[in-house]
Amino acid sequence: MFGRKPKTPADKIFKEACELYKKNDYGKAAELFRQAADLGSAEAMSDMGLLYYLGQGVPQVKQYAIEWWTKAAEAGEMKAQHNLGTAYASGEGVRQDFETARKWYEKSAAQGYYKSQYSLYHIYAEGLGVPVDAAKAASYLRKAADQMYPKAEKELGMLYISGEGVEADQKMAEKYLKRAANHGEESAEEVLREIKDRCRGSVSPFPVPEPWPSPLSLSVCTWCSSPHRISLFCPVPIVPLSSSLLHSCSCLGRPATPDA
Protein backbone atom coordinates (compact mmCIF):
# COMPACT_ATOMS: atom_id res chain seq x y z
CA MET A 1 0.00 0.00 0.00
CA PHE A 2 3.01 2.24 0.21
CA GLY A 3 2.60 5.27 -2.06
CA ARG A 4 -1.10 4.65 -2.67
CA LYS A 5 -4.11 6.23 -1.07
CA PRO A 6 -6.44 3.82 0.74
CA LYS A 7 -9.39 2.93 -1.50
CA THR A 8 -11.90 1.93 1.20
CA PRO A 9 -12.48 2.59 4.92
CA ALA A 10 -11.00 -0.86 5.58
CA ASP A 11 -7.86 0.08 3.63
CA LYS A 12 -7.47 3.26 5.63
CA ILE A 13 -7.80 1.47 8.96
CA PHE A 14 -5.47 -1.28 7.80
CA LYS A 15 -2.83 1.27 6.86
CA GLU A 16 -3.10 2.91 10.29
CA ALA A 17 -2.79 -0.51 11.92
CA CYS A 18 0.35 -1.18 9.90
CA GLU A 19 1.96 2.03 11.11
CA LEU A 20 1.22 1.12 14.73
CA TYR A 21 2.53 -2.41 14.21
CA LYS A 22 5.80 -1.09 12.81
CA LYS A 23 6.13 1.03 15.96
CA ASN A 24 5.63 -2.12 18.06
CA ASP A 25 2.34 -0.78 19.44
CA TYR A 26 0.73 -4.18 19.12
CA GLY A 27 -2.27 -3.53 21.35
CA LYS A 28 -3.59 -0.59 19.32
CA ALA A 29 -2.56 -2.27 16.10
CA ALA A 30 -4.61 -5.33 17.01
CA GLU A 31 -7.68 -3.17 17.63
CA LEU A 32 -7.40 -1.58 14.19
CA PHE A 33 -6.59 -4.83 12.41
CA ARG A 34 -9.77 -6.28 13.91
CA GLN A 35 -11.78 -3.27 12.75
CA ALA A 36 -10.39 -3.60 9.23
CA ALA A 37 -11.03 -7.35 9.29
CA ASP A 38 -14.63 -6.79 10.36
CA LEU A 39 -14.98 -4.50 7.33
CA GLY A 40 -13.81 -7.29 5.05
CA SER A 41 -10.04 -6.75 4.70
CA ALA A 42 -8.50 -10.17 3.99
CA GLU A 43 -5.03 -8.80 4.76
CA ALA A 44 -6.22 -7.66 8.18
CA MET A 45 -7.75 -11.09 8.81
CA SER A 46 -4.41 -12.67 7.93
CA ASP A 47 -2.57 -10.37 10.31
CA MET A 48 -5.05 -11.02 13.10
CA GLY A 49 -4.10 -14.66 12.72
CA LEU A 50 -0.44 -13.79 13.04
CA LEU A 51 -1.06 -11.66 16.15
CA TYR A 52 -2.89 -14.52 17.84
CA TYR A 53 -0.18 -16.97 16.79
CA LEU A 54 2.57 -14.79 18.25
CA GLY A 55 0.59 -13.30 21.13
CA GLN A 56 1.22 -9.72 20.03
CA GLY A 57 -1.39 -7.34 21.40
CA VAL A 58 -3.74 -10.26 22.04
CA PRO A 59 -3.52 -13.51 24.03
CA GLN A 60 -1.49 -16.21 22.33
CA VAL A 61 -4.19 -18.62 21.18
CA LYS A 62 -3.23 -20.67 18.15
CA GLN A 63 -6.77 -21.91 17.61
CA TYR A 64 -7.84 -18.29 17.07
CA ALA A 65 -4.94 -17.86 14.68
CA ILE A 66 -6.24 -20.79 12.66
CA GLU A 67 -9.74 -19.30 12.58
CA TRP A 68 -8.51 -15.95 11.28
CA TRP A 69 -6.18 -17.52 8.73
CA THR A 70 -9.02 -19.71 7.51
CA LYS A 71 -11.24 -16.66 6.95
CA ALA A 72 -8.47 -14.84 5.11
CA ALA A 73 -7.46 -17.92 3.11
CA GLU A 74 -11.02 -18.52 1.97
CA ALA A 75 -11.09 -14.87 0.88
CA GLY A 76 -8.06 -15.60 -1.32
CA GLU A 77 -5.26 -14.01 0.75
CA MET A 78 -2.17 -15.95 -0.36
CA LYS A 79 -0.06 -15.41 2.76
CA ALA A 80 -2.89 -16.62 4.98
CA GLN A 81 -3.21 -19.64 2.71
CA HIS A 82 0.48 -20.29 3.20
CA ASN A 83 0.34 -19.88 6.99
CA LEU A 84 -2.70 -22.13 7.18
CA GLY A 85 -0.90 -24.73 5.11
CA THR A 86 2.08 -24.53 7.43
CA ALA A 87 -0.16 -24.94 10.48
CA TYR A 88 -1.64 -28.13 9.04
CA ALA A 89 1.79 -29.40 7.97
CA SER A 90 3.28 -28.88 11.43
CA GLY A 91 0.19 -29.66 13.50
CA GLU A 92 0.33 -26.37 15.39
CA GLY A 93 -3.10 -25.23 16.58
CA VAL A 94 -4.78 -27.90 14.47
CA ARG A 95 -4.55 -31.63 13.83
CA GLN A 96 -1.70 -32.44 11.44
CA ASP A 97 -3.07 -33.07 7.95
CA PHE A 98 -0.67 -33.03 5.00
CA GLU A 99 -3.46 -33.30 2.44
CA THR A 100 -5.09 -30.11 3.72
CA ALA A 101 -1.67 -28.47 4.02
CA ARG A 102 -0.94 -29.28 0.39
CA LYS A 103 -4.32 -27.89 -0.71
CA TRP A 104 -3.62 -24.49 0.86
CA TYR A 105 -0.01 -24.43 -0.29
CA GLU A 106 -1.15 -25.08 -3.86
CA LYS A 107 -3.69 -22.25 -3.73
CA SER A 108 -1.00 -19.89 -2.45
CA ALA A 109 1.64 -21.15 -4.88
CA ALA A 110 -0.79 -20.67 -7.78
CA GLN A 111 -0.77 -16.97 -6.89
CA GLY A 112 3.01 -16.99 -7.15
CA TYR A 113 3.90 -17.06 -3.45
CA TYR A 114 7.50 -18.25 -3.22
CA LYS A 115 7.29 -19.71 0.29
CA SER A 116 4.40 -21.97 -0.65
CA GLN A 117 6.29 -23.10 -3.74
CA TYR A 118 9.24 -23.91 -1.48
CA SER A 119 6.97 -25.79 0.94
CA LEU A 120 5.49 -27.85 -1.89
CA TYR A 121 9.03 -28.80 -2.85
CA HIS A 122 9.40 -30.36 0.61
CA ILE A 123 5.97 -31.99 0.41
CA TYR A 124 6.85 -33.84 -2.80
CA ALA A 125 10.53 -34.46 -2.03
CA GLU A 126 9.70 -36.07 1.31
CA GLY A 127 6.46 -37.73 0.30
CA LEU A 128 4.38 -35.95 2.94
CA GLY A 129 0.86 -37.22 2.24
CA VAL A 130 1.76 -37.89 -1.38
CA PRO A 131 4.07 -40.31 -3.22
CA VAL A 132 7.62 -39.03 -3.52
CA ASP A 133 7.91 -37.15 -6.82
CA ALA A 134 11.39 -35.75 -7.33
CA ALA A 135 10.57 -34.11 -10.65
CA LYS A 136 7.51 -32.29 -9.29
CA ALA A 137 9.46 -31.28 -6.19
CA ALA A 138 12.20 -29.81 -8.37
CA SER A 139 9.63 -27.95 -10.46
CA TYR A 140 8.23 -26.18 -7.40
CA LEU A 141 11.70 -25.49 -6.07
CA ARG A 142 12.72 -23.86 -9.34
CA LYS A 143 9.71 -21.54 -9.17
CA ALA A 144 10.74 -20.37 -5.71
CA ALA A 145 14.39 -20.07 -6.71
CA ASP A 146 13.50 -17.99 -9.75
CA GLN A 147 11.95 -15.49 -7.33
CA MET A 148 15.38 -15.17 -5.71
CA TYR A 149 14.48 -17.00 -2.49
CA PRO A 150 17.95 -17.86 -1.13
CA LYS A 151 17.02 -21.17 0.52
CA ALA A 152 15.39 -22.37 -2.68
CA GLU A 153 18.36 -21.24 -4.76
CA LYS A 154 20.72 -23.19 -2.52
CA GLU A 155 18.65 -26.36 -2.53
CA LEU A 156 18.12 -26.19 -6.29
CA GLY A 157 21.88 -25.97 -6.65
CA MET A 158 22.15 -29.13 -4.53
CA LEU A 159 19.60 -30.89 -6.74
CA TYR A 160 21.80 -30.18 -9.73
CA ILE A 161 24.61 -31.86 -7.80
CA SER A 162 22.66 -34.98 -6.83
CA GLY A 163 20.54 -35.23 -9.97
CA GLU A 164 17.33 -35.69 -7.99
CA GLY A 165 14.42 -34.57 -10.18
CA VAL A 166 16.76 -32.80 -12.60
CA GLU A 167 19.67 -33.78 -14.78
CA ALA A 168 22.93 -33.34 -12.88
CA ASP A 169 24.63 -30.22 -14.19
CA GLN A 170 27.73 -28.66 -12.66
CA LYS A 171 27.23 -25.26 -14.28
CA MET A 172 23.62 -25.00 -13.15
CA ALA A 173 24.59 -26.12 -9.66
CA GLU A 174 27.22 -23.43 -9.39
CA LYS A 175 24.84 -20.85 -10.88
CA TYR A 176 22.18 -21.34 -8.23
CA LEU A 177 24.62 -21.83 -5.37
CA LYS A 178 26.39 -18.58 -6.28
CA ARG A 179 23.05 -16.78 -6.49
CA ALA A 180 22.08 -18.10 -3.07
CA ALA A 181 25.43 -17.03 -1.62
CA ASN A 182 25.05 -13.57 -3.16
CA HIS A 183 21.62 -13.32 -1.53
CA GLY A 184 23.02 -14.07 1.92
CA GLU A 185 22.68 -17.86 2.21
CA GLU A 186 25.95 -18.66 3.99
CA SER A 187 25.50 -22.43 3.73
CA ALA A 188 25.65 -22.09 -0.07
CA GLU A 189 29.15 -20.68 0.26
CA GLU A 190 30.12 -23.73 2.31
CA VAL A 191 28.80 -26.06 -0.40
CA LEU A 192 30.74 -24.20 -3.09
CA ARG A 193 33.92 -24.52 -1.05
CA GLU A 194 33.28 -28.24 -0.55
CA ILE A 195 32.83 -28.72 -4.29
CA LYS A 196 36.09 -26.93 -5.11
CA ASP A 197 38.06 -28.77 -2.42
CA ARG A 198 36.81 -32.21 -3.40
CA CYS A 199 37.20 -31.65 -7.12
CA ARG A 200 40.81 -30.54 -6.52
CA GLY A 201 41.35 -33.59 -4.34
CA SER A 202 42.58 -31.43 -1.45
CA VAL A 203 40.34 -33.28 1.01
CA SER A 204 39.33 -36.93 1.31
CA PRO A 205 36.23 -38.24 -0.50
CA PHE A 206 32.88 -38.07 1.24
CA PRO A 207 32.60 -40.80 3.89
CA VAL A 208 29.88 -43.42 3.63
CA PRO A 209 27.24 -42.30 6.18
CA GLU A 210 25.14 -44.35 8.52
CA PRO A 211 21.75 -45.33 7.05
CA TRP A 212 19.30 -42.43 7.18
CA PRO A 213 15.52 -42.95 7.49
CA SER A 214 14.57 -41.17 4.27
CA PRO A 215 13.80 -42.28 0.71
CA LEU A 216 16.33 -39.70 -0.52
CA SER A 217 18.87 -40.23 2.24
CA LEU A 218 21.91 -40.86 0.04
CA SER A 219 22.98 -39.41 -3.27
CA VAL A 220 26.16 -39.82 -5.30
CA CYS A 221 28.22 -36.71 -5.91
CA THR A 222 28.37 -35.86 -9.60
CA TRP A 223 32.10 -35.13 -9.38
CA CYS A 224 33.67 -37.37 -6.75
CA SER A 225 31.25 -40.34 -7.27
CA SER A 226 31.04 -40.96 -3.53
CA PRO A 227 27.91 -41.11 -1.37
CA HIS A 228 27.48 -38.15 0.95
CA ARG A 229 25.54 -37.18 4.04
CA ILE A 230 22.02 -35.79 3.77
CA SER A 231 23.07 -32.71 5.73
CA LEU A 232 25.63 -31.69 3.12
CA PHE A 233 24.14 -32.16 -0.35
CA CYS A 234 20.89 -34.14 -0.28
CA PRO A 235 17.78 -32.10 -1.09
CA VAL A 236 15.77 -33.58 1.78
CA PRO A 237 15.98 -31.36 4.89
CA ILE A 238 16.89 -32.74 8.32
CA VAL A 239 14.41 -30.39 9.99
CA PRO A 240 10.78 -31.02 8.95
CA LEU A 241 8.30 -28.34 7.95
CA SER A 242 7.65 -26.03 10.87
CA SER A 243 6.29 -22.65 11.85
CA SER A 244 9.62 -21.14 10.83
CA LEU A 245 8.09 -20.97 7.35
CA LEU A 246 5.30 -18.68 8.50
CA HIS A 247 5.04 -15.39 6.70
CA SER A 248 5.44 -12.20 8.69
CA CYS A 249 2.90 -9.41 9.03
CA SER A 250 1.32 -8.43 5.70
CA CYS A 251 1.93 -4.75 6.26
CA LEU A 252 5.66 -5.28 6.57
CA GLY A 253 5.79 -6.56 3.01
CA ARG A 254 8.51 -8.81 1.65
CA PRO A 255 11.98 -7.99 3.00
CA ALA A 256 14.92 -7.54 0.66
CA THR A 257 16.16 -10.93 1.83
CA PRO A 258 13.16 -13.16 2.57
CA ASP A 259 12.87 -14.50 6.09
CA ALA A 260 13.21 -18.16 6.86
matplotlib code that plots the C-alpha trace (Angstrom):
import matplotlib.pyplot as plt

x = [0.0, 3.0, 2.6, -1.1, -4.1, -6.4, -9.4, -11.9, -12.5, -11.0, -7.9, -7.5, -7.8, -5.5, -2.8, -3.1, -2.8, 0.3, 2.0, 1.2, 2.5, 5.8, 6.1, 5.6, 2.3, 0.7, -2.3, -3.6, -2.6, -4.6, -7.7, -7.4, -6.6, -9.8, -11.8, -10.4, -11.0, -14.6, -15.0, -13.8, -10.0, -8.5, -5.0, -6.2, -7.8, -4.4, -2.6, -5.1, -4.1, -0.4, -1.1, -2.9, -0.2, 2.6, 0.6, 1.2, -1.4, -3.7, -3.5, -1.5, -4.2, -3.2, -6.8, -7.8, -4.9, -6.2, -9.7, -8.5, -6.2, -9.0, -11.2, -8.5, -7.5, -11.0, -11.1, -8.1, -5.3, -2.2, -0.1, -2.9, -3.2, 0.5, 0.3, -2.7, -0.9, 2.1, -0.2, -1.6, 1.8, 3.3, 0.2, 0.3, -3.1, -4.8, -4.6, -1.7, -3.1, -0.7, -3.5, -5.1, -1.7, -0.9, -4.3, -3.6, 0.0, -1.1, -3.7, -1.0, 1.6, -0.8, -0.8, 3.0, 3.9, 7.5, 7.3, 4.4, 6.3, 9.2, 7.0, 5.5, 9.0, 9.4, 6.0, 6.8, 10.5, 9.7, 6.5, 4.4, 0.9, 1.8, 4.1, 7.6, 7.9, 11.4, 10.6, 7.5, 9.5, 12.2, 9.6, 8.2, 11.7, 12.7, 9.7, 10.7, 14.4, 13.5, 12.0, 15.4, 14.5, 17.9, 17.0, 15.4, 18.4, 20.7, 18.7, 18.1, 21.9, 22.2, 19.6, 21.8, 24.6, 22.7, 20.5, 17.3, 14.4, 16.8, 19.7, 22.9, 24.6, 27.7, 27.2, 23.6, 24.6, 27.2, 24.8, 22.2, 24.6, 26.4, 23.1, 22.1, 25.4, 25.0, 21.6, 23.0, 22.7, 25.9, 25.5, 25.6, 29.2, 30.1, 28.8, 30.7, 33.9, 33.3, 32.8, 36.1, 38.1, 36.8, 37.2, 40.8, 41.3, 42.6, 40.3, 39.3, 36.2, 32.9, 32.6, 29.9, 27.2, 25.1, 21.8, 19.3, 15.5, 14.6, 13.8, 16.3, 18.9, 21.9, 23.0, 26.2, 28.2, 28.4, 32.1, 33.7, 31.2, 31.0, 27.9, 27.5, 25.5, 22.0, 23.1, 25.6, 24.1, 20.9, 17.8, 15.8, 16.0, 16.9, 14.4, 10.8, 8.3, 7.7, 6.3, 9.6, 8.1, 5.3, 5.0, 5.4, 2.9, 1.3, 1.9, 5.7, 5.8, 8.5, 12.0, 14.9, 16.2, 13.2, 12.9, 13.2]
y = [0.0, 2.2, 5.3, 4.7, 6.2, 3.8, 2.9, 1.9, 2.6, -0.9, 0.1, 3.3, 1.5, -1.3, 1.3, 2.9, -0.5, -1.2, 2.0, 1.1, -2.4, -1.1, 1.0, -2.1, -0.8, -4.2, -3.5, -0.6, -2.3, -5.3, -3.2, -1.6, -4.8, -6.3, -3.3, -3.6, -7.3, -6.8, -4.5, -7.3, -6.7, -10.2, -8.8, -7.7, -11.1, -12.7, -10.4, -11.0, -14.7, -13.8, -11.7, -14.5, -17.0, -14.8, -13.3, -9.7, -7.3, -10.3, -13.5, -16.2, -18.6, -20.7, -21.9, -18.3, -17.9, -20.8, -19.3, -16.0, -17.5, -19.7, -16.7, -14.8, -17.9, -18.5, -14.9, -15.6, -14.0, -16.0, -15.4, -16.6, -19.6, -20.3, -19.9, -22.1, -24.7, -24.5, -24.9, -28.1, -29.4, -28.9, -29.7, -26.4, -25.2, -27.9, -31.6, -32.4, -33.1, -33.0, -33.3, -30.1, -28.5, -29.3, -27.9, -24.5, -24.4, -25.1, -22.3, -19.9, -21.2, -20.7, -17.0, -17.0, -17.1, -18.3, -19.7, -22.0, -23.1, -23.9, -25.8, -27.9, -28.8, -30.4, -32.0, -33.8, -34.5, -36.1, -37.7, -36.0, -37.2, -37.9, -40.3, -39.0, -37.2, -35.7, -34.1, -32.3, -31.3, -29.8, -27.9, -26.2, -25.5, -23.9, -21.5, -20.4, -20.1, -18.0, -15.5, -15.2, -17.0, -17.9, -21.2, -22.4, -21.2, -23.2, -26.4, -26.2, -26.0, -29.1, -30.9, -30.2, -31.9, -35.0, -35.2, -35.7, -34.6, -32.8, -33.8, -33.3, -30.2, -28.7, -25.3, -25.0, -26.1, -23.4, -20.8, -21.3, -21.8, -18.6, -16.8, -18.1, -17.0, -13.6, -13.3, -14.1, -17.9, -18.7, -22.4, -22.1, -20.7, -23.7, -26.1, -24.2, -24.5, -28.2, -28.7, -26.9, -28.8, -32.2, -31.7, -30.5, -33.6, -31.4, -33.3, -36.9, -38.2, -38.1, -40.8, -43.4, -42.3, -44.4, -45.3, -42.4, -43.0, -41.2, -42.3, -39.7, -40.2, -40.9, -39.4, -39.8, -36.7, -35.9, -35.1, -37.4, -40.3, -41.0, -41.1, -38.1, -37.2, -35.8, -32.7, -31.7, -32.2, -34.1, -32.1, -33.6, -31.4, -32.7, -30.4, -31.0, -28.3, -26.0, -22.7, -21.1, -21.0, -18.7, -15.4, -12.2, -9.4, -8.4, -4.7, -5.3, -6.6, -8.8, -8.0, -7.5, -10.9, -13.2, -14.5, -18.2]
z = [0.0, 0.2, -2.1, -2.7, -1.1, 0.7, -1.5, 1.2, 4.9, 5.6, 3.6, 5.6, 9.0, 7.8, 6.9, 10.3, 11.9, 9.9, 11.1, 14.7, 14.2, 12.8, 16.0, 18.1, 19.4, 19.1, 21.4, 19.3, 16.1, 17.0, 17.6, 14.2, 12.4, 13.9, 12.7, 9.2, 9.3, 10.4, 7.3, 5.0, 4.7, 4.0, 4.8, 8.2, 8.8, 7.9, 10.3, 13.1, 12.7, 13.0, 16.1, 17.8, 16.8, 18.3, 21.1, 20.0, 21.4, 22.0, 24.0, 22.3, 21.2, 18.2, 17.6, 17.1, 14.7, 12.7, 12.6, 11.3, 8.7, 7.5, 6.9, 5.1, 3.1, 2.0, 0.9, -1.3, 0.8, -0.4, 2.8, 5.0, 2.7, 3.2, 7.0, 7.2, 5.1, 7.4, 10.5, 9.0, 8.0, 11.4, 13.5, 15.4, 16.6, 14.5, 13.8, 11.4, 8.0, 5.0, 2.4, 3.7, 4.0, 0.4, -0.7, 0.9, -0.3, -3.9, -3.7, -2.5, -4.9, -7.8, -6.9, -7.1, -3.5, -3.2, 0.3, -0.7, -3.7, -1.5, 0.9, -1.9, -2.8, 0.6, 0.4, -2.8, -2.0, 1.3, 0.3, 2.9, 2.2, -1.4, -3.2, -3.5, -6.8, -7.3, -10.7, -9.3, -6.2, -8.4, -10.5, -7.4, -6.1, -9.3, -9.2, -5.7, -6.7, -9.7, -7.3, -5.7, -2.5, -1.1, 0.5, -2.7, -4.8, -2.5, -2.5, -6.3, -6.6, -4.5, -6.7, -9.7, -7.8, -6.8, -10.0, -8.0, -10.2, -12.6, -14.8, -12.9, -14.2, -12.7, -14.3, -13.2, -9.7, -9.4, -10.9, -8.2, -5.4, -6.3, -6.5, -3.1, -1.6, -3.2, -1.5, 1.9, 2.2, 4.0, 3.7, -0.1, 0.3, 2.3, -0.4, -3.1, -1.0, -0.6, -4.3, -5.1, -2.4, -3.4, -7.1, -6.5, -4.3, -1.5, 1.0, 1.3, -0.5, 1.2, 3.9, 3.6, 6.2, 8.5, 7.1, 7.2, 7.5, 4.3, 0.7, -0.5, 2.2, 0.0, -3.3, -5.3, -5.9, -9.6, -9.4, -6.7, -7.3, -3.5, -1.4, 1.0, 4.0, 3.8, 5.7, 3.1, -0.4, -0.3, -1.1, 1.8, 4.9, 8.3, 10.0, 9.0, 7.9, 10.9, 11.9, 10.8, 7.3, 8.5, 6.7, 8.7, 9.0, 5.7, 6.3, 6.6, 3.0, 1.6, 3.0, 0.7, 1.8, 2.6, 6.1, 6.9]

ax = plt.figure().add_subplot(projection="3d")
ax.plot(x, y, z, "-o")
ax.set_aspect("equal")
plt.show()
